[in-house]
Amino acid sequence: MKYVHLFVRKFEQVEGITQPFIYLGKVFTLPKTAEGNKPIKMIFALQNEVSEELYNELTTVVE
């Protein structure tokens, strides 16, 4: 199985400062989830769980 390394960031910039990417680990594509072309859409599964703290940080809506 081939893996892709996933890096994410919640915001591109905060107060004019470019934010760093966070490495979430290796992901693989779930079978039969790829669709479309330019852009292509697919569902990934992480090889390892993300900590609850990091998950909450990334998914909490900030206005």
DSSP file (Angstrom, degrees, kcal/mol; ACC not computed):
  #  RESIDUE AA STRUCTURE BP1 BP2  ACC     N-H-->O    O-->H-N    N-H-->O    O-->H-N    TCO  KAPPA ALPHA  PHI   PSI    X-CA   Y-CA   Z-CA
    1    1 A M              0   0    0      0, 0.0     2,-0.4     0, 0.0    27,-0.0   0.000 360.0 360.0 360.0 135.8    0.0    0.0    0.0
    2    2 A K        -     0   0    0     27,-0.1    27,-0.3     2,-0.0     2,-0.3  -0.770 360.0-154.2 -97.4 141.0    1.3    3.5   -0.9
    3    3 A Y        -     0   0    0     -2,-0.4     2,-0.4    25,-0.1    25,-0.2  -0.763   8.1-150.1-112.4 156.6    0.9    6.3    1.5
    4    4 A V  E     -A   27   0A   0     23,-2.4    23,-2.9    -2,-0.3     2,-0.5  -0.952  23.2-125.5-118.4 143.5    0.8   10.1    1.2
    5    5 A H  E     -A   26   0A   0     -2,-0.4     2,-0.5    21,-0.2    21,-0.2  -0.803  24.6-146.0 -92.9 129.7    2.0   12.4    4.0
    6    6 A L  E     +A   25   0A   0     19,-2.8    18,-2.9    -2,-0.5    19,-0.9  -0.853  19.5 177.3-105.6 123.0   -0.6   14.9    5.1
    7    7 A F  E     +A   23   0A   0     -2,-0.5     2,-0.3    16,-0.2    16,-0.2  -0.977  11.5 174.8-119.1 134.9    0.3   18.4    6.3
    8    8 A V  E     -A   22   0A   0     14,-2.4    14,-3.6    -2,-0.4     2,-0.3  -0.903  16.8-168.9-134.9 162.3   -2.4   20.8    7.3
    9    9 A R        -     0   0    0     -2,-0.3    12,-0.1    12,-0.2     3,-0.1  -0.966  20.6-142.8-149.8 145.4   -2.9   24.3    8.8
   10   10 A K  S    S+     0   0    0     -2,-0.3     2,-0.4     1,-0.2    -1,-0.1   0.898  88.6  19.8 -74.5 -41.5   -6.0   25.9   10.1
   11   11 A F        -     0   0    0      9,-0.2     8,-0.2     1,-0.1    -1,-0.2  -0.972  61.2-144.8-130.5 143.7   -5.2   29.4    8.7
   12   12 A E  S    S+     0   0    0     -2,-0.4     7,-2.3     1,-0.3     2,-0.3   0.927  90.4   6.6 -69.5 -44.7   -2.8   30.5    6.0
   13   13 A Q  E     -C   18   0B   0      5,-0.3     2,-0.4    -3,-0.1    -1,-0.3  -0.985  57.9-162.4-139.1 149.7   -1.9   33.7    8.0
   14   14 A V  E >  S-C   17   0B   0      3,-2.3     3,-1.9    -2,-0.3    -3,-0.0  -0.984  85.3 -17.1-130.8 120.7   -2.7   35.1   11.4
   15   15 A E  T 3  S-     0   0    0     -2,-0.4     3,-0.1     1,-0.3    -1,-0.1   0.879 130.1 -51.8  50.2  43.0   -2.2   38.9   11.9
   16   16 A G  T 3  S+     0   0    0      1,-0.2     2,-0.6     0, 0.0    -1,-0.3   0.477 113.5 118.6  79.0   2.5    0.0   38.9    8.8
   17   17 A I  E <   -C   14   0B   0     -3,-1.9    -3,-2.3     0, 0.0    -1,-0.2  -0.905  67.2-123.8-107.4 122.8    2.2   36.0    9.9
   18   18 A T  E     -C   13   0B   0     -2,-0.6    -5,-0.3    -5,-0.2    -6,-0.1  -0.434  28.9-133.6 -63.8 130.4    2.3   32.9    7.8
   19   19 A Q        -     0   0    0     -7,-2.3     2,-0.1    -8,-0.2    -1,-0.1  -0.597  17.6-114.0 -89.1 147.1    1.3   29.9    9.9
   20   20 A P        -     0   0    0      0, 0.0     2,-0.2     0, 0.0    -9,-0.2  -0.364  27.9-110.4 -76.5 157.5    3.3   26.6    9.8
   21   21 A F        -     0   0    0    -12,-0.1     2,-0.5    -2,-0.1   -12,-0.2  -0.581  25.3-138.1 -81.2 151.3    1.9   23.4    8.6
   22   22 A I  E     -A    8   0A   0    -14,-3.6   -14,-2.4    -2,-0.2     2,-0.6  -0.950  14.1-130.9-111.6 129.7    1.3   20.6   11.1
   23   23 A Y  E     +A    7   0A   0     -2,-0.5   -16,-0.2   -16,-0.2     3,-0.1  -0.706  24.7 178.6 -82.9 119.8    2.2   17.0   10.1
   24   24 A L  E     -     0   0A   0    -18,-2.9    24,-0.3    -2,-0.6     2,-0.2   0.576  42.5-117.9 -97.3 -11.8   -0.6   14.6   10.7
   25   25 A G  E     -A    6   0A   0    -19,-0.9   -19,-2.8    22,-0.1    -1,-0.3  -0.687  51.5 -18.8 113.1-165.5    1.1   11.5    9.4
   26   26 A K  E     -A    5   0A   0     -2,-0.2    21,-3.1   -21,-0.2    22,-0.4  -0.591  56.3-174.3 -84.5 141.9    0.6    9.0    6.7
   27   27 A V  E     -AB   4  46A   0    -23,-2.9   -23,-2.4    -2,-0.3     2,-0.3  -0.925   8.6-158.5-129.1 157.0   -2.8    8.6    4.9
   28   28 A F  E     - B   0  45A   0     17,-2.0    17,-2.3    -2,-0.3     2,-0.3  -0.970  28.3-105.5-132.5 153.8   -4.1    6.2    2.4
   29   29 A T  E     - B   0  44A   0     -2,-0.3    15,-0.2   -27,-0.3     3,-0.1  -0.591  32.9-122.4 -78.6 132.4   -7.1    6.6    0.0
   30   30 A L    >   -     0   0    0     13,-2.8     3,-1.3    -2,-0.3    13,-0.3  -0.545  43.4 -92.3 -70.9 138.3  -10.1    4.6    0.9
   31   31 A P  T 3  S+     0   0    0      0, 0.0    -1,-0.1     0, 0.0    12,-0.0  -0.177 102.9   4.7 -55.6 140.1  -11.1    2.2   -2.0
   32   32 A K  T 3  S+     0   0    0      1,-0.1    -2,-0.0    -3,-0.1    10,-0.0   0.715  97.0 108.5  61.5  26.9  -13.6    3.5   -4.6
   33   33 A T    <   +     0   0    0     -3,-1.3     2,-0.3    10,-0.1    -1,-0.1   0.546  45.1 105.0-106.0  -9.7  -13.8    7.0   -3.1
   34   34 A A        +     0   0    0     -4,-0.3     2,-0.3     8,-0.2     8,-0.2  -0.538  45.3 158.9 -73.8 132.4  -11.9    8.9   -5.8
   35   35 A E  B     +D   41   0C   0      6,-2.6     6,-3.2    -2,-0.3    -2,-0.0  -0.991  30.1  25.2-151.2 155.9  -14.1   10.9   -8.1
   36   36 A G        -     0   0    0     -2,-0.3     2,-0.3     4,-0.2     4,-0.2  -0.128  64.0-111.3  84.2 178.3  -13.9   13.8  -10.5
   37   37 A N  S    S+     0   0    0      2,-0.4     3,-0.2     3,-0.1    -1,-0.1  -0.901  84.4  27.1-155.6 119.6  -11.1   15.3  -12.5
   38   38 A K  S    S+     0   0    0     -2,-0.3     2,-0.1     0, 0.0    -1,-0.1   0.970 135.9  29.6  57.8  67.2   -9.4   18.6  -12.0
   39   39 A P  S    S-     0   0    0      0, 0.0    -2,-0.4     0, 0.0     2,-0.4   0.459  94.0-160.3 -91.9 159.5  -10.0   18.7   -9.1
   40   40 A I        -     0   0    0     -3,-0.2     2,-0.4    -4,-0.2    -4,-0.2  -0.801   6.4-152.7 -96.5 143.3  -10.1   15.1   -8.0
   41   41 A K  B     +D   35   0C   0     -6,-3.2    -6,-2.6    -2,-0.4     2,-0.3  -0.959  23.6 156.7-119.2 134.6  -11.9   14.4   -4.7
   42   42 A M        -     0   0    0     -2,-0.4     2,-0.5    -8,-0.2    -8,-0.2  -0.983  37.8-117.1-151.9 160.9  -11.1   11.4   -2.5
   43   43 A I        -     0   0    0     -2,-0.3   -13,-2.8   -13,-0.3     2,-0.3  -0.890  28.9-160.2-105.3 128.3  -11.5   10.3    1.1
   44   44 A F  E     -B   29   0A   0     -2,-0.5     2,-0.4   -15,-0.2   -15,-0.2  -0.713   6.6-151.6-102.8 154.7   -8.3    9.6    3.1
   45   45 A A  E     -B   28   0A   0    -17,-2.3   -17,-2.0    -2,-0.3     2,-0.2  -0.997  21.6-125.1-123.1 132.7   -7.8    7.5    6.2
   46   46 A L  E     -B   27   0A   0     -2,-0.4   -19,-0.2   -19,-0.2   -21,-0.1  -0.493   6.0-141.0 -74.1 143.4   -5.1    8.4    8.7
   47   47 A Q  S    S+     0   0    0    -21,-3.1     2,-0.3    -2,-0.2    -1,-0.1   0.871  90.1  26.4 -68.9 -36.7   -2.6    5.6    9.6
   48   48 A N  S    S-     0   0    0    -22,-0.4    -1,-0.1   -24,-0.3     2,-0.0  -0.922  93.4-100.3-126.8 151.8   -2.6    6.9   13.2
   49   49 A E        -     0   0    0     -2,-0.3     2,-0.4     1,-0.1    -2,-0.0  -0.333  30.4-125.1 -67.8 149.8   -5.1    8.8   15.3
   50   50 A V        -     0   0    0      1,-0.1    -1,-0.1    -4,-0.0   -26,-0.0  -0.758  37.9 -99.9 -89.6 142.4   -4.8   12.5   15.8
   51   51 A S     >  -     0   0    0     -2,-0.4     4,-2.7     1,-0.1     5,-0.2  -0.257  26.3-119.6 -61.1 151.7   -4.8   13.5   19.5
   52   52 A E  H  > S+     0   0    0      1,-0.2     4,-2.6     2,-0.2     5,-0.2   0.882 114.2  54.6 -59.8 -39.1   -8.2   14.8   20.8
   53   53 A E  H  > S+     0   0    0      2,-0.2     4,-2.1     1,-0.2    -1,-0.2   0.933 111.3  43.0 -61.5 -47.6   -6.5   18.2   21.6
   54   54 A L  H  > S+     0   0    0      2,-0.2     4,-2.5     1,-0.2     5,-0.2   0.909 112.8  53.3 -66.9 -42.0   -5.2   18.7   18.1
   55   55 A Y  H  X S+     0   0    0     -4,-2.7     4,-1.9     1,-0.2    -2,-0.2   0.938 110.8  46.6 -56.7 -48.4   -8.5   17.5   16.5
   56   56 A N  H  X S+     0   0    0     -4,-2.6     4,-1.6     1,-0.2    -1,-0.2   0.893 111.2  52.4 -62.9 -40.1  -10.4   20.1   18.6
   57   57 A E  H  < S+     0   0    0     -4,-2.1    -1,-0.2     1,-0.2    -2,-0.2   0.917 114.0  42.5 -60.6 -44.1   -7.9   22.8   17.7
   58   58 A L  H  < S+     0   0    0     -4,-2.5    -1,-0.2     1,-0.2    -2,-0.2   0.771 119.9  41.1 -76.1 -26.1   -8.3   22.1   14.0
   59   59 A T  H  < S+     0   0    0     -4,-1.9     2,-0.4    -5,-0.2    -1,-0.2   0.552  84.2 106.9-103.4  -8.3  -12.0   21.7   14.0
   60   60 A T  S  < S-     0   0    0     -4,-1.6     2,-0.3    -5,-0.2    -4,-0.0  -0.575  72.3-124.0 -73.9 128.6  -13.2   24.5   16.3
   61   61 A V        -     0   0    0     -2,-0.4     2,-0.5     2,-0.0    -2,-0.1  -0.564  25.1-164.5 -75.5 131.0  -14.8   27.3   14.4
   62   62 A V              0   0    0     -2,-0.3    -1,-0.0     1,-0.1    -2,-0.0  -0.973 360.0 360.0-118.1 127.2  -13.2   30.7   15.0
   63   63 A E              0   0    0     -2,-0.5    -1,-0.1     0, 0.0    -2,-0.0   0.417 360.0 360.0-105.1 360.0  -15.0   33.9   13.9
